[in-house]
Amino acid sequence: MSAKTVQGDAELLTETRHGNTVAYGVLCERHAPAARILAHRIVDGPAEAEEAVAETFAGILHLLRRGGGPREAFRPCLLTALRRTVHDRSQGRRGRVTAGEAEAPGPWSPFVDPALSGLEHSPAARAFLSLPERWQLVLWHAGVERAGPAEIAPLLGMTAGGVTALTHVAREGWRQACLRAHLAGTPRQGCRPVLGMLGVYVRGGLARRESRPLDEHMDGCAGCHDAFLELADVNQSLRVIVGPLIAGPALPGYLAVLDGAGVTGAAGPFGRWRRAPASRRRAVAAGAAVGAVSLAAALATVLMPVLIPVSTREPQAPPAAPVPEPDVAAPTPAPASVPAPAPQDPPSQPLLPAPSPAPGVAEKPRGPAGPGAVAPPAVRGPAPAPRLTVRIDALGALVRSEAGIVAVRLRNVGAGGSGELVADVGLPDGVTVLAAARRGRAVAAIRPVGTVDGWSCRAGSGGARCFRRPLAAGRATAIFLRVVVSPAAAEGSAPSVRISTVGIGVTARARTGVRTAGAPARFATDGRVVTSAIGNTLMVCASVAPACRAARSRGGDRRDNDLWEMGPLDQDRDPSTRSSSAARLALPRTSRVVWAGLYWSASAPADGRIKFRAPGDDGYTRVRAERVTERELPVGVGYQAFADVTRLMGRLRGTYWAADASLRPGVSRHAGWSLVVIAADSRQPYSQAVVVDAATVVDREHGPARIPLDGLTPTAAPVRVDLVTWEGDAGVTGDRVTLGGRPLRPEAGDRDAGNAFDGSATGAEGTDMTFGTDVDGFRATLGRNPVLKVSTGRDVLLFGAAVVRVRARL
């Protein structure tokens, strides 16, 4: 039995109305940090910010004592009131509360920034403001601020499980309110029945035959398609529409500090909102959903997703890549943009010509003929005609019982632009898009992985359907879809794709399909990118003997963890950590992070936690693994853990720290970490990059680890490979890495192709010998059917991850 000790905001507000100033003090303590974050972004100077916050709290107390103000949704009201206070102070009206405000007992009203005028009339905003305050509270904190159930629970005075259930109910309530707002907006007569069924459609409640008319209608109706996207991604809609309605143009900076991810540029999307045409602003106010990868790009593009390395724009200076926003320990990292390739990138070569259709007649669907196919030019008199080439591939490998990535790459090698593009991706039985509803029901929208380039996708039975605006001549584009492979999926079954546009239809099938073993893709992107992996050990020989000092400097003949009692390495001089080490990332100064993954491993039971500190951070951030894999090693159980840490990355160059992974001292023990990074850099050649991972034991009993690198350019091209491997010993030779049968030589450590894993880690600081932790770089040439092979003669290894970058040739 336990007693309730935490009062929710509603209870504290009620007590405040009855004169309990202590209760209001609890509210102030609970919400003042958030108010200060916003205040520092909308006023000049810390003193002015503190005054504005204090005046806001005083004004709300004045309202509460007169029966007005919020009943439950305190944070949205506080941020709105703060912005109103700052505005009034700038107009010389300090400390005033109007009679209407003092008497208003009902819900609070938003304060709309002139730069964002119109947002309050959008269906998403009207739906939010019509909800009960309890629902507003949970949607604001969960959908906009991305707080977890345990963080929201005290605000509601309930358990984390109760918050999860309430969040589900509130999201559905918002969807229904949003649909009512759309229906109240006098839609076209043909749209009304479609809008009436969208709620069931998004939840996957329609059979395929019932959903087909909706699909066909939305293919030709931008308004209903936008409403569908708005309902399908509640959190995105809340952040893009409701977020700035409450927090104003300073929302990106407010959320960045709140998330601990660094401050977004001041101009951001809201400056571009002000410069957007009035028609486009009215479209958003009417409910147009924004399919952007990040908030900063969402309002900038207003009605379309973020552009990626390959776009239909006229040649311009390549833009900087925005930083994605994946949550730590949360699946599905946010997609990222990378700079567009220059127009002189070589066009792809046709892989398999398709028969030409009769003049003026659209080609009928044909069965997929191979991994790549070429559609004939569409004959339209003297007008230049497009010509499309397409490939579909499983990146890394589609492994049973694992998630993976399917890539569709499309290029227009013709002389004219295409029409609107539709990509129908067919997946074999047992392979489903991650967001697909069960039992073949209709679907919610899905967000592609990696680059997005204007594609909008939704899952359905048998695969996914994706849409994109026309593709200009000489340009390329790509879609990356995350899929899940069931244990019963048939080996060898492969995905296929059909690309349709005006007068053209082209199909392709992947060369490879489902496998029983391999390393599935964790992340993928195409563009002008650079890749890197760094790391360090968290354990060293614990002896004061000269031989131990020699071993730590890569000297002597006892350089293996098998020959020492291993103990924690603690370099950071922080009394709160038990083990810590650092590694330096040296990327070009012009680089911008696209994706970053943190891997850690030890010969010990896993607890799924580690501490991480990026350059410029004041302290460590606790990171929880989103995936932990345990394996049996000679000394007992060992593990590899992974977390997406993209949002924790600030400036890329510099020293990174990791600390306090679960480890166990003793002979033959290891513990270490590695940071794998993909970054955008306009000076780099256009490339394909993929991260694959699989905690695979390599020894005489299990044999070598074979890692198919499906989906990369199948011709001779320079390739960079960085491997993360655990438990290698410098004194035990016979560890080899081959690519397509050719041996690879590591760039660091002893540089011995016959002993690739020798306790060396790129970027490691403070120790030369990284016992049991290997982060090694290799350079090679990628051939056809590339397979990375890791083998050993006498050692026992745990292969962890590989990041591969190859010059792109679609």
N, C-alpha and C positions, 0 to 999 in steps of 0.2 A: 504494500500500500504506500502511496506517495501523496503528498499534499501539493496542490497547485501553488507555485511561488511566483510565477511571472504573470503580470497583468498585461492584457492586450491593449492596443491603442484605444479601442472603443471604450473599454472600461475606464481607462485613465481620462479620456475625454469627458465621460459622464461625471466622474468624480470632480474634475476641474470645473464643470458647470455648476456643481454644488458647492464650490468654494474651496476645494482641496488643492492648495498651491503646491503641496508636496507631489501630488500626482502630475501636475503640469511640469514640475522640475524633472520628473522621470522622462516625460515626453521630450523635453528640451535636451536632456542628456542623450537620449536615444537618437534624435534626428539632427542635432546641431552639426555633427561632422559633415553630413551630406549638404546641409544648408551652406556651410562655410566653403565647401568645394565649389558649389555653384556661384556663390558670392564673389569668390576670388576671380571668377571668369567673366563677371559682368560689371565690375567696378574697378577703379584704379586704386591700388594700395591696400595693404592689410588692415589699416585702421578704418578706412571707409567700409571695407567688407564686414568687419566686426560690428560696426555701427548699424549697417543695414540688416544683419542677422538679428541683432538685439531688438531693433525696432520692429522687425517682422514678428518675432515671437511675442512681443508686447501687444502688437495689433491683433494677433490671433487670440491671445488671452482676453483682450477687450471684447472681441466678438463672442467668445465662448461664454463669458459671464452674462451676456445678454441673450443667450439662447441661440446664437447663430454659429457659423463656422462648421467645420467638418464633424461628422458623427463617427466615422471609422477611417476613412482614407486620409490620414494626416499628412503623409509625405507628399503626395501630389498637391494637396492644398498648400503646404508649407512652401514648396518650390514656386508655385504660382504666386502666392502672396509675396514672396521675396522679390520676384521680378516686378510685381506691381509696386512694391515699396521703392525699389531702385528707380523705377520710372518716375514715381511721384517725387522722390528726392531730387531727381534731375530737373523736374519742373518747378521746384521750390515749394512743394506741398508736403512737408515733412510731418509725419505723425498724425495725419488726418484719417479719420474713418468716417465714411459717409453714412448718412442716416439709413440708407437702403442696406448697406453692409451690416450695420449694427442690428437691424431688425430682422435680417434674413435668417430664418431658422432652417431653410432647406439646404440643398446641396450647393457647394461652392461653384463658382463659375470660372472658366479659364481666362487668362489674360493673354490675348493673342498679340504677338509681336507684329508690327506693321510689315516687317520683311517676310513674314509667313502668312500674310492675310489670305484667308480662304480655307486654311486647314480645318478650322472649326466647323465648316459646313460639309466636309467630306463624310461619306457614310461611316468610315472607320472611327472618326472622332465623335460623330453624333451617337454612334452605337456605344462607345465607351462612356460618354457622359450620361447616357440613359440607364446605365447599369446600377444596381445597388452598390453602395460605397464599399461593402465588404469585398465584392468582386473587383471593383476598381483597385482596391488596395493590393490584392493578390496578383492581379494582372500587371500593375505597375512594377511591383518588386520582382516578380518572376519573369515577365515578358520584356520589360524595358531595362531594368537594372540587372537582370539575370542572376538574381539571388537564388540560393538553393532553399529547399523546404525547411532545413534546420535553421537557416538565417531568418526566414519569414515567420517561423512558428511563434517567437516571442511577441511579434507585432499583432498577432491574432489571438494570443493566449491559448494556443492549441498545439497538438503534437505535429511533428514533421509529416507523419502519415496523413493526418487530417488536412494539412496544407496541400499535399499532393492531390488528394481527392477534391478539395475545394478548387484548386487550380484547374483541374479537368472540367469541373462544372462551370467555372467562370469563363473558360475559353469557349465552351459550347454556347454559353449564354451570349457571349460577345458575337459569335458567328450568327446566331439567330437574330440578334439586334441589328447586325450589319446587313443581313438579308432584308430585314424589314425596312431599313433605311434605303437600300437600293430600290425596293419595290415601291416605296413612297416617292421616289424621284421620277415618277412617270416614265418608265422605260418604254421602249417600243413594244408593240403588242406581241410580237414574236419572241421577245426576250422574257416576258413575264412568266410563262410556264417554265422556262429554263432556270431563271433565278429562283423560282419556287422549289426546284429540285436540287439546287446546288448543295444545300446542306447535307442531304442524304448522299449525294455524289461524292463529296469531299470525304465523308466518313467511310466510303467504300460500301454503301448499302444498296447499290444498284447492280443488277446482273449486267453482263456484258452487252446483251441485246438492248437493255434499257438505257445503257449509258451511251450507246452509239449515236442516237440523235443529238445528245448534248455535245458530244465530241464534234460532230459535223457542224452544229450551230456555232460553237466557240471557235472553230477554225475560221469562220467568216465574220465573227462579231467580236471586235476588240473590247467593247464594254463588258460583255459577259465573260470573256477570257480574263480580263483584268479582275473582275469580281471573284472569279475562281481562284486566281493566284492570291488575292487578298485573304480569302477564307482559308486557303490551304496552309499558309504560313502565318499563323497568328502572331508569333513573336516578332517577325520581320515587320508586319503591318503596324504593330504597336510601337516598335522602335522608330519607324519612319514617319508615322503620322501622329500618334498620341505622344511620343517622346518629345518632339519639338513643340507640340501644343502646350505641354506642361513646363518644360525646362527651357524652351526658346532656342535661339540659334546657338547657344553655348552647350547644347546637349552633347556633341561629340567629346569636347574637353571634359565635361562633367563625368561622362561614362568612362572615359579613359582613366581618369584619376581614381574613380570609384573601383574600376577593375584592376588598378595597379599596372596598366599597360602603357603608360606614357601619354602625353597630351597630343591630341589631334590638332593639325594646323588650324589657325584661327579663321582663315577664309572658308575652308571646308565646303560642304554642300550648300550651306545657306546663302553664301554670297552668290553662288551660281543660281540658286532659287530665285533671288531677286532679279537676276539678269535673264531668267527664262521668259519666253514669250507668254503673254497673258493666256493664250489658248491652252498652253501646256499646263499652266498653274490651275486653270479651271478644270482640266482633265483630272488632275490629282485630286482636287476638291470634290470631284464627282465620283471618286472611288477608284481611280486607276491604281493598281497595285504596282509596287516597285520591286523588281526581282533582283536587286543589287546584292553583291557579296558582302559588302560592309556598309555601315551607315554613312560613312563619308562619301561613298560613291552613289548611294541610293538616291538621294535627292538631286545629286548632280546630274544623273541620267534620267530621273523622273519616271519615265515609262518603260525603260529597257534595262536589262542587266548590264553589268560592267563590261567594257571592251577588254579584249585580251591581246596577246601578242600578234594575232592575225586578225585584222578587222577590215571593214569595207571603207574606212575613211580614206580620203586623199592623203598622199604621203606628207607627213609632217614630222617634226622632231619628236622622237619617241617620248611618251610621258613616263613619269616615275611610277613604279608599281606601288599601289596602296598596300598597307599591311593588313593581312587577313585577321579575323577575330575568332579563331577557334578557342573554346574554353579548355583550360587544363583539365585533363582526365575526362573530357567529354568526347563522344564519338563524332565523327564527321567533321573534320576540320574545315574551316571556312575557305572557300575558293579564293584564289588570288589572281590579280592581273600582273602581267609582265609586259615589258615594252614591245611595241609592234615591230615586226621585222621590216627591214628596208625593202622597197619595191624590187630591188635587184636580186632578191633571194631566188635561187634557181627553181623553175617550175618542176613539178613532179613529172615523171615519165609514166605513160600509160602502162598498166600492168596486164590488163586483159580486156581487149575491145569488146563492146557489146554490139549486137546487130543494130543497124540503123532503122528507126521507125519509118513508116510511110510518111511522105510529106503531109504536114498539117494534122497528123494523127498522133496523139500521145501514145507512147510506148506502153504496151501491156506488161504487167508484172511478170518477171521471169525468176526462176530459181537462182539463188546465189551461185556464182561460178568460181569463186576464189577469194583470197583475202583482199584483192583489189580489183576494181572494175572501172571501165571508162564508158561514159555515155557519149553517144555521138552528138555533134552540134545540132541544136535546134534551128531549122531553116526558117528564117523570118524575113525573106526578101533581102534587101541590101543591109539590114541592120546587123551589126556584129553579134555573133552567137556565142553563148557560153558553152563550155565543155568541162564536165565535172569528172574528177577522179576521186575514188573513195577507198579507204581501208578500214577494216575493223579488226581489232586484236584484243586478246586478253593480256593485260600487262603483267609481267612477272609470270604468274601461273594462276589458273583457276583451280584451287585445291578443295577437295571435299571437306565439308564441315568448317570452311573458312570464308571470310569476306575477301573480296578482290575488286579489281577495277577493270572495266571494259572501255577501250578507247576507240572512238570513231574519228578519223581524220579525213578531211575533205578539202580539195583544192579546185579552183576554177582555172583551168589552163586554156580556156577559150579567149576570144577577143572581146566578148561582151559580158555584161553582168547577168546574173541569174535572176529568176523570180524569187518569191518567198520560198524558203526551204522547209521541208518536212522530213525528218529522219525517223523512220520506224525501225527500232532496234528489237530484233527477235532473239530471245534467250532460250536455250534448251531447257527441257524439263528438269526441274530440280535447281535451277538457277533463277533467282529473282532479284529485281532491283530492291535495294535495301528498304525503301519506303513503300513498297507495294503492299496493298491490302491482301488479306488472306482469301483463299478459296476462289481466286479469279475474279473477285469483285472489283468494281471501279475504284478510282484511286485518288490519292492526294498528290500535290505537286512534289517534285523531288528536286533537290539541289545538286547539280553536278559537282564532282570533285575537281580540284586543281583549277585550271583556267576555265572560263565560262563563255566569253566572247559572244554575248547576246543571245545565247540559247536559253530557251525556257522548256522544261521537260515535265512530264507527268507520267507516272507509272501506270501500267495496266496489266491485264492478264497476258502472259506471254512475253513481256518486255516493257518497252517504254516508247513514248512518242515525244519527239522534241521539235521545236519550231525556232526559226531564225529569220531575220530580215534577209534581203538579197545579198549575195556574195559577189563582190566586184571582180572583174577580170584580173587574173594574176594574184589573187589573194587566197589565203588558206584559213581554215578554222578547224577546231577540234572540240569534241565532247568527251568527258571522262565520267563514267557512271559507276558508282559503287554498287556491287552486287553481293549476294550471299549464296554460297553453294551448299546444297543439302548433302548429308552423308550418302543419300541414295542416288545422287546425280550420276548419269551414265558416263563412264570414262570415254573421253574423246569427243563428246558432243560439244559443238562449237556455236558461238553467237553469230548472228548475221545482221545485215542492215540494208534497208532500201531508202535511198534519197530520192525525193520527188520534188519537182518544181515545174513551172509551166513548160510543157513540151518535152520534158526530160524525166527519165526514170533510170536509176542505176543501182545495182545491187552488189553486195560483196559478202563473203563469209570468211571468218577467221581461219587461219591455217591450223591453229591448235585449239583444243577445247579443255574440258575438265580433266584434271590429273589427280592421281592418288597421292602425289607428293610434290614438293616444290615450295617456293617462297612466294606467297601472294603479295600483291602490291599494297603498300600502305598509303602512298601518295604519288601523284604524277602531274606533270605539267609540260607544256611545250612553250618555248620562247627563248629570249636572250637571257640565259640563266647561267649561274655558276653553282657548283655543288662543293660541299666540304663536310668532313667529319673529324671531330677532335675528341679527346677523352683523357682519362687518367685512372690510375689505380686508387683504391681506398684502403689497401693493405700493403705492408712491406715487411721484410724480415725484422723481427723485434729484438734482435741481439745487438749488443754493443761491440761485438767482435769485429776485428778489422776485415774479416772476410765478408761480413754483412755490409759494411761500408763500401767495400769493393764491388759487391754485387749490385748495390743500388746505383753505382756509377757504370754499370755494364762491364765490370771487370771481374777477374777471378774465374774459378771453375764451379762456383755454386750459385748459378743465376736462376735457379728454379724454385718455385714455391714449394715443390715437393721436398726440398732439402732444408727447409727452415720452419720454425715456429712463426707463423704469420700473425701480425697484430695490426690494429687500426693505424692508418696514416692520418694525422690531424695537422694540417698546415695553416689553417686560417687564423690562429691565435684568438679564436672566439671560444670563451669558456662554455658556451651553451651547446657546442657540437662535440661529438665523440670521435668522428672521423670526417675528414674533409680533404679535398684536393682541387687543383686548378688546372685549366688548360686554356691556351690562347688561340683565338680564331683570327686568322689573317686573311681577310677578303678585301677586294678593292674598296676604296672609300666610297665609291659611287653606288655600291650595292645596297639593295633594299630587300628585307626578308620577305620571302614568299611562304615558306613553311619551315618549321623546326620541330624535330622530334627528339626526345630525351630517352635514352635506353640505359638501364642499369642492371647489374647482375651480381650474384654472389653464390658461393657454395654454402647455402644456409636456407632455412625456411623463409618464405617471403612474407612481408607485411604490406607491400604495395605502396610504401611511402619513401620520399626522399626530399631533401631540401635543395633549392636551386637559386643561384644568384647570378644575374647578368651584369655586364659592365654598367657602372653608374648607379646600380641599386644600393640602397642604404643597408639592406639586410637580406636574409634569405626568405624565399617564398616556399611554403610547404606545397609539394606537388603529390597528387595521388595518381597512381597508375590507372589507366583505362584498360590495360591488358597485362596480365601476369601469366607466364607459362613456366611450370615446374618440370624439371627433368631429373632423372636419377644419374648421379655422377659417382665416381669411385669412392669419394669421401661421404656420400650420402646425397640428400636432395639438394638441388641447386635450382636457380630460377633466372629468368630474364623478364624485366618489366619495361613497359613503354608508356609514355605520356606525350601528348601534343602540347608543346610549350610555345607555339608561335606568338601568342599574345603577350608572353613575358619577355619577348625580345625587343630591346630598344635599339641603340646603335649596335651594329653588327660586330665591328672590330673591337677586340679587347679580350680581357680575361674573364672566363666563366668559372663558377665554383659549384661543386656539388658536395653534399654532406649527409651523413647519418642514414645511409641506406642500411637495410637489414643485413648484417654480416655475423660471422662466427669465427673467432680466432682459432688457430690451430695449424698443424702441419698440413700442407697441400691445399690450404684454403685460398680462395680468391674473392675479391670484391672490386668493382670498378664501374665506370660510367662513360657514356659517349653522347655527344650532341651532334646530330645530323642536320645539316642546313641546306636548303635550296634558296638561292637569292637571285633577284633580278638585277641585271647589269647591261645597260644599252651597248656597252663596248664588247660584249661577248658574242660569239657566233650563235646563230639560231640553232637551238638544240632541243632534244627530247630528254627529259629527266624522269627517273622513277626510283622510288624507295621500296625495296622488298625486305621482308623480315620473316624469320622462322627460327625459333629456338630449337636447333637440330643438333643432336649428339653425333659426333664424328669420331669413330674409332674402328678397331679391327672388327668388332662384333657388328656394329651398325653399318659399316662401310662409309663411303664418301657422301657428302652432301652435294646433290646436283640441283642447281638453281637455274631453271630455264628463264631466259630473258626475253620472253615473247613480247611482241608489240613494239620493238625498237627497229630502227632502220635496218633492213635486211641486206645491206650492201657494205662493202669495205668502207669504214669510216672510223676516225679517231674516237676512242672511248676512254672515259675516266671512270675508274671504279674505286670506291672506298668501302672497305670491309670492317665490320665490327665483330670480333671473335673473342671468346673467353677461354681461359684455362690453357693457353699456349705456354710452352716452356722453352727457353733459349737453349738449354742443354740437351733437349730431346729433339733430334733432327728428323726430317722426313715429312714435315708439313708442306703441302704444295697447293698452289692455286693455279688453275688453268682456265682459259677462255677459248672455247672452240678447239680444245685439245692442245693449245699452245701455252707453255708455262709463263707465269707472270712473276716479275721481280718486284718486291716491295720497295717503296721509295725511302723508307726510314729503317731504323734499327740496324741489324747486321747486313741488310740488303741481300740476303741469301735466298735465291729462288727455291732451294732445297730445304729451307727452314723458315717459311714465311711468317710464322707466328712465334715471335721470340721475345715477347714482353716489351713491345714498343708501341707507343701511342702518339699520333700526330698532335702537336700542340701542348703536350704534357709539360707542366712546370714543376720544379722542385725535386724531381727524381728522373733519372735517365732510364731506369729499369721499372717498367710498370707491370710487375708480377701478375701474370694471369689475365691481363687486359691488353688486347691488341686492337688498335685502330690504325689501319694501314691503307695507303694509297697506291694504286697501280695504274699504269697506262698501257693501252693495247689497241688493237684494231678489231672492230666488230665485224664478223662475217655472217653468213647465212646460218639460220638455226642456231643462234648463240646459246651456249649453256656454260654457266659458271660452275666449276667443280672445285670443291674444297676437300682435300684428303689428307690423311696422316698415316705414317708407318708405325710409330710406336706410341704416340701421344694420345690423349683423349681431349677433344675440343668440343666447345659448344658454339656453333655458328649462330650469330645473332642477327645481323642486318647488312644490307648492301645498298649504297646509293650509286646509281649508274647514270652517266651523262654522255650522250652521243650526238655528234653533229647530225642535224635532222635532214632527211631526204624522204619526203612523203611518197 
